[in-house]
Amino acid sequence: MVDQFQVLYPNPGLVRIALRGAALYQLPWHDAHLWAYAEHYGLSEIFSENFAHGRRYGTVRVVNPFL
């Protein structure tokens, strides 16, 4: 699978964004880290049931696929 998909490794800037997300949005570390990847790499949406459906966190909108 490593040959089929690009692996995105954390870097200092991404960790800073995750720390900001955890503090600003009161996100658990795992969720803040997931959001930080989306924010850092310019993804417009996250599909997850762990965030508030339809809410924007920075430039990223969250969609709960189970609603």
RASUL-V644807 format. One record per backbone hydrogen bond with DSSP energy under -1.0 kcal/mol. NH is the residue of the N-H (numbers start at 1). CO is the residue of the C=O. If there is no record, write none. Layout:
nh-><NH NH>
co-><CO CO>
This chain:
nh-><5 15 16 17 18 19 20 21 22 23 24 25 32 33 34 35 36 37 38 39 40 41 43 46 48 54 55 57 60 61 62 63 67>
co-><1 11 12 13 14 15 16 17 18 19 20 21 28 29 30 31 32 33 34 35 36 37 38 61 63 62 52 60 57 44 55 46 64>
